[in-house]
Amino acid sequence: MHPVILPEHREFFFRNNYIEFEGLITNEQSELLAEDVSAVLSKRMNVPQKYLNEYSAENAFRSGRDVWRDSAAIKKIVCRHQLAEIAAIITRNKSVRLAYDQVVFGGVPAYEEEPSLLDVSCFTGMVCGLLLCISKGSDAEVSEYLPKQPGNGIYITTEFPMKIEGNGIYLLIVYTKPLSNYIKKDGDLNTHTLKSLGYVFGDNLRKEFHPMVYR
């Protein structure tokens, strides 16, 4: 689905710090995305997929940064031009770069205090995030704003207070301006992850690791 972005959508986004769109990806794509996310986490954590639920949400969170790097199917979603285009239009940016993706399980301690992207992201120049539902779980007691159905997603401003309740599974995709730097952020549990790619704090993001996804 490619929603038509109207002026009232942008107005709602900036007034409420979020906006939801339905059917950003299909049910089939959501199922494949959930399967690939599980497979990547299983490999990274060295745990059989059937036992992943026995590990804490925080352990899964620490292993869930940039899962697109390990799966072609996830990469197709995370780098999808249409999703990035919506981010660019509603934030009034001509182009956007991929900062990171992050698998988020409901109840993860990292989000207990309702942080914003600015609090938990080790990048400058962020424009917004997309919280995409890939598994709705069984807990009905979730925040009102959270997307309830797989394939739905909410675009959030960098100031939006994230509260991820329940037992659903989400994929957070974060976009930046073309010029963005890697910085130390104590609130980001994965703030040191990029060092394995040769980055040091203060470096500009490089296209081979953080592609331009809309221009």
TORKOL-4160 file (C-alpha; in steps of 0.2 Angstrom, whole numbers, padded with zeros to 4 digits, m for minus):
215
<pt num="1" X="0000" Y="0000" Z="0000"/>
<pt num="2" X="0006" Y="0018" Z="m0004"/>
<pt num="3" X="m0005" Y="0030" Z="0006"/>
<pt num="4" X="m0008" Y="0047" Z="m0001"/>
<pt num="5" X="m0001" Y="0060" Z="0011"/>
<pt num="6" X="m0012" Y="0075" Z="0013"/>
<pt num="7" X="m0008" Y="0091" Z="0023"/>
<pt num="8" X="m0020" Y="0086" Z="0037"/>
<pt num="9" X="m0009" Y="0070" Z="0039"/>
<pt num="10" X="0006" Y="0081" Z="0042"/>
<pt num="11" X="m0003" Y="0092" Z="0053"/>
<pt num="12" X="m0009" Y="0077" Z="0064"/>
<pt num="13" X="0009" Y="0070" Z="0064"/>
<pt num="14" X="0016" Y="0086" Z="0071"/>
<pt num="15" X="0002" Y="0090" Z="0083"/>
<pt num="16" X="0001" Y="0072" Z="0091"/>
<pt num="17" X="0019" Y="0067" Z="0087"/>
<pt num="18" X="0013" Y="0051" Z="0078"/>
<pt num="19" X="0002" Y="0045" Z="0064"/>
<pt num="20" X="m0004" Y="0027" Z="0060"/>
<pt num="21" X="m0005" Y="0020" Z="0043"/>
<pt num="22" X="m0014" Y="0003" Z="0039"/>
<pt num="23" X="m0007" Y="m0010" Z="0027"/>
<pt num="24" X="0010" Y="m0003" Z="0025"/>
<pt num="25" X="0015" Y="m0021" Z="0021"/>
<pt num="26" X="0004" Y="m0036" Z="0017"/>
<pt num="27" X="0000" Y="m0050" Z="0029"/>
<pt num="28" X="0011" Y="m0062" Z="0020"/>
<pt num="29" X="0025" Y="m0050" Z="0021"/>
<pt num="30" X="0022" Y="m0048" Z="0039"/>
<pt num="31" X="0023" Y="m0067" Z="0042"/>
<pt num="32" X="0039" Y="m0068" Z="0032"/>
<pt num="33" X="0046" Y="m0053" Z="0042"/>
<pt num="34" X="0042" Y="m0062" Z="0058"/>
<pt num="35" X="0050" Y="m0078" Z="0053"/>
<pt num="36" X="0066" Y="m0070" Z="0047"/>
<pt num="37" X="0067" Y="m0059" Z="0063"/>
<pt num="38" X="0065" Y="m0075" Z="0073"/>
<pt num="39" X="0079" Y="m0083" Z="0063"/>
<pt num="40" X="0091" Y="m0069" Z="0064"/>
<pt num="41" X="0089" Y="m0068" Z="0083"/>
<pt num="42" X="0090" Y="m0086" Z="0085"/>
<pt num="43" X="0107" Y="m0086" Z="0076"/>
<pt num="44" X="0114" Y="m0071" Z="0084"/>
<pt num="45" X="0109" Y="m0077" Z="0102"/>
<pt num="46" X="0114" Y="m0095" Z="0098"/>
<pt num="47" X="0097" Y="m0101" Z="0104"/>
<pt num="48" X="0084" Y="m0112" Z="0095"/>
<pt num="49" X="0070" Y="m0102" Z="0089"/>
<pt num="50" X="0057" Y="m0112" Z="0099"/>
<pt num="51" X="0066" Y="m0106" Z="0115"/>
<pt num="52" X="0067" Y="m0088" Z="0111"/>
<pt num="53" X="0052" Y="m0083" Z="0121"/>
<pt num="54" X="0061" Y="m0090" Z="0137"/>
<pt num="55" X="0074" Y="m0076" Z="0136"/>
<pt num="56" X="0072" Y="m0059" Z="0142"/>
<pt num="57" X="0065" Y="m0045" Z="0131"/>
<pt num="58" X="0081" Y="m0036" Z="0135"/>
<pt num="59" X="0093" Y="m0050" Z="0129"/>
<pt num="60" X="0083" Y="m0050" Z="0113"/>
<pt num="61" X="0083" Y="m0031" Z="0111"/>
<pt num="62" X="0102" Y="m0031" Z="0113"/>
<pt num="63" X="0103" Y="m0044" Z="0098"/>
<pt num="64" X="0090" Y="m0035" Z="0088"/>
<pt num="65" X="0099" Y="m0020" Z="0081"/>
<pt num="66" X="0101" Y="m0019" Z="0062"/>
<pt num="67" X="0093" Y="m0036" Z="0058"/>
<pt num="68" X="0092" Y="m0030" Z="0040"/>
<pt num="69" X="0111" Y="m0034" Z="0038"/>
<pt num="70" X="0108" Y="m0052" Z="0040"/>
<pt num="71" X="0092" Y="m0055" Z="0030"/>
<pt num="72" X="0088" Y="m0050" Z="0012"/>
<pt num="73" X="0070" Y="m0051" Z="0016"/>
<pt num="74" X="0071" Y="m0040" Z="0030"/>
<pt num="75" X="0082" Y="m0028" Z="0020"/>
<pt num="76" X="0068" Y="m0026" Z="0007"/>
<pt num="77" X="0056" Y="m0020" Z="0020"/>
<pt num="78" X="0068" Y="m0009" Z="0030"/>
<pt num="79" X="0075" Y="m0001" Z="0014"/>
<pt num="80" X="0058" Y="0000" Z="0005"/>
<pt num="81" X="0057" Y="0017" Z="m0005"/>
<pt num="82" X="0039" Y="0019" Z="m0001"/>
<pt num="83" X="0041" Y="0018" Z="0017"/>
<pt num="84" X="0055" Y="0030" Z="0017"/>
<pt num="85" X="0045" Y="0042" Z="0005"/>
<pt num="86" X="0031" Y="0044" Z="0018"/>
<pt num="87" X="0044" Y="0048" Z="0032"/>
<pt num="88" X="0052" Y="0061" Z="0020"/>
<pt num="89" X="0035" Y="0069" Z="0015"/>
<pt num="90" X="0028" Y="0070" Z="0033"/>
<pt num="91" X="0044" Y="0078" Z="0040"/>
<pt num="92" X="0047" Y="0089" Z="0025"/>
<pt num="93" X="0063" Y="0082" Z="0020"/>
<pt num="94" X="0069" Y="0080" Z="0002"/>
<pt num="95" X="0079" Y="0064" Z="0006"/>
<pt num="96" X="0082" Y="0052" Z="0021"/>
<pt num="97" X="0095" Y="0040" Z="0026"/>
<pt num="98" X="0093" Y="0024" Z="0035"/>
<pt num="99" X="0100" Y="0026" Z="0053"/>
<pt num="100" X="0095" Y="0009" Z="0060"/>
<pt num="101" X="0082" Y="m0004" Z="0063"/>
<pt num="102" X="0078" Y="m0012" Z="0080"/>
<pt num="103" X="0068" Y="m0027" Z="0085"/>
<pt num="104" X="0057" Y="m0022" Z="0100"/>
<pt num="105" X="0047" Y="m0034" Z="0111"/>
<pt num="106" X="0033" Y="m0028" Z="0121"/>
<pt num="107" X="0038" Y="m0025" Z="0139"/>
<pt num="108" X="0057" Y="m0022" Z="0135"/>
<pt num="109" X="0065" Y="m0013" Z="0150"/>
<pt num="110" X="0074" Y="m0001" Z="0139"/>
<pt num="111" X="0057" Y="0008" Z="0135"/>
<pt num="112" X="0049" Y="0007" Z="0153"/>
<pt num="113" X="0052" Y="0026" Z="0156"/>
<pt num="114" X="0044" Y="0030" Z="0139"/>
<pt num="115" X="0060" Y="0037" Z="0131"/>
<pt num="116" X="0060" Y="0046" Z="0114"/>
<pt num="117" X="0071" Y="0042" Z="0099"/>
<pt num="118" X="0082" Y="0056" Z="0105"/>
<pt num="119" X="0085" Y="0047" Z="0121"/>
<pt num="120" X="0089" Y="0030" Z="0114"/>
<pt num="121" X="0097" Y="0033" Z="0098"/>
<pt num="122" X="0116" Y="0035" Z="0095"/>
<pt num="123" X="0114" Y="0046" Z="0079"/>
<pt num="124" X="0112" Y="0065" Z="0075"/>
<pt num="125" X="0100" Y="0072" Z="0062"/>
<pt num="126" X="0086" Y="0060" Z="0065"/>
<pt num="127" X="0069" Y="0065" Z="0057"/>
<pt num="128" X="0057" Y="0051" Z="0063"/>
<pt num="129" X="0054" Y="0033" Z="0066"/>
<pt num="130" X="0042" Y="0020" Z="0059"/>
<pt num="131" X="0036" Y="0007" Z="0072"/>
<pt num="132" X="0030" Y="m0008" Z="0062"/>
<pt num="133" X="0019" Y="m0021" Z="0069"/>
<pt num="134" X="0025" Y="m0039" Z="0064"/>
<pt num="135" X="0016" Y="m0049" Z="0078"/>
<pt num="136" X="0002" Y="m0042" Z="0088"/>
<pt num="137" X="0003" Y="m0055" Z="0102"/>
<pt num="138" X="m0011" Y="m0059" Z="0113"/>
<pt num="139" X="m0011" Y="m0045" Z="0126"/>
<pt num="140" X="m0025" Y="m0033" Z="0123"/>
<pt num="141" X="m0018" Y="m0021" Z="0136"/>
<pt num="142" X="m0007" Y="m0011" Z="0125"/>
<pt num="143" X="m0004" Y="0008" Z="0123"/>
<pt num="144" X="m0018" Y="0016" Z="0113"/>
<pt num="145" X="m0006" Y="0022" Z="0099"/>
<pt num="146" X="0003" Y="0006" Z="0096"/>
<pt num="147" X="m0002" Y="m0003" Z="0079"/>
<pt num="148" X="m0013" Y="m0017" Z="0083"/>
<pt num="149" X="m0012" Y="m0027" Z="0067"/>
<pt num="150" X="0003" Y="m0035" Z="0058"/>
<pt num="151" X="0007" Y="m0024" Z="0043"/>
<pt num="152" X="0001" Y="m0008" Z="0051"/>
<pt num="153" X="0013" Y="0005" Z="0057"/>
<pt num="154" X="0015" Y="0022" Z="0066"/>
<pt num="155" X="0027" Y="0036" Z="0061"/>
<pt num="156" X="0034" Y="0044" Z="0076"/>
<pt num="157" X="0043" Y="0061" Z="0079"/>
<pt num="158" X="0060" Y="0061" Z="0088"/>
<pt num="159" X="0051" Y="0068" Z="0103"/>
<pt num="160" X="0037" Y="0055" Z="0104"/>
<pt num="161" X="0037" Y="0045" Z="0121"/>
<pt num="162" X="0038" Y="0027" Z="0117"/>
<pt num="163" X="0029" Y="0015" Z="0128"/>
<pt num="164" X="0029" Y="m0003" Z="0122"/>
<pt num="165" X="0018" Y="m0013" Z="0132"/>
<pt num="166" X="0010" Y="m0030" Z="0130"/>
<pt num="167" X="0018" Y="m0045" Z="0121"/>
<pt num="168" X="0018" Y="m0040" Z="0103"/>
<pt num="169" X="0034" Y="m0039" Z="0092"/>
<pt num="170" X="0038" Y="m0023" Z="0082"/>
<pt num="171" X="0052" Y="m0017" Z="0070"/>
<pt num="172" X="0057" Y="0000" Z="0073"/>
<pt num="173" X="0065" Y="0009" Z="0058"/>
<pt num="174" X="0073" Y="0025" Z="0061"/>
<pt num="175" X="0077" Y="0038" Z="0047"/>
<pt num="176" X="0090" Y="0053" Z="0047"/>
<pt num="177" X="0094" Y="0067" Z="0037"/>
<pt num="178" X="0108" Y="0064" Z="0023"/>
<pt num="179" X="0121" Y="0071" Z="0035"/>
<pt num="180" X="0121" Y="0061" Z="0051"/>
<pt num="181" X="0134" Y="0057" Z="0064"/>
<pt num="182" X="0137" Y="0042" Z="0075"/>
<pt num="183" X="0138" Y="0048" Z="0093"/>
<pt num="184" X="0139" Y="0040" Z="0110"/>
<pt num="185" X="0122" Y="0039" Z="0119"/>
<pt num="186" X="0121" Y="0031" Z="0136"/>
<pt num="187" X="0102" Y="0028" Z="0134"/>
<pt num="188" X="0105" Y="0017" Z="0119"/>
<pt num="189" X="0109" Y="m0001" Z="0124"/>
<pt num="190" X="0117" Y="m0004" Z="0107"/>
<pt num="191" X="0127" Y="0012" Z="0107"/>
<pt num="192" X="0143" Y="0002" Z="0103"/>
<pt num="193" X="0137" Y="m0009" Z="0090"/>
<pt num="194" X="0143" Y="0001" Z="0075"/>
<pt num="195" X="0161" Y="m0001" Z="0081"/>
<pt num="196" X="0161" Y="m0018" Z="0074"/>
<pt num="197" X="0159" Y="m0010" Z="0057"/>
<pt num="198" X="0174" Y="0002" Z="0059"/>
<pt num="199" X="0165" Y="0017" Z="0066"/>
<pt num="200" X="0171" Y="0028" Z="0080"/>
<pt num="201" X="0160" Y="0041" Z="0088"/>
<pt num="202" X="0159" Y="0057" Z="0078"/>
<pt num="203" X="0160" Y="0048" Z="0061"/>
<pt num="204" X="0148" Y="0053" Z="0047"/>
<pt num="205" X="0137" Y="0038" Z="0042"/>
<pt num="206" X="0143" Y="0029" Z="0027"/>
<pt num="207" X="0132" Y="0024" Z="0012"/>
<pt num="208" X="0138" Y="0006" Z="0012"/>
<pt num="209" X="0131" Y="0004" Z="0030"/>
<pt num="210" X="0118" Y="0017" Z="0031"/>
<pt num="211" X="0110" Y="0019" Z="0013"/>
<pt num="212" X="0100" Y="0033" Z="0007"/>
<pt num="213" X="0083" Y="0026" Z="0006"/>
<pt num="214" X="0073" Y="0040" Z="m0002"/>
<pt num="215" X="0079" Y="0055" Z="m0012"/>
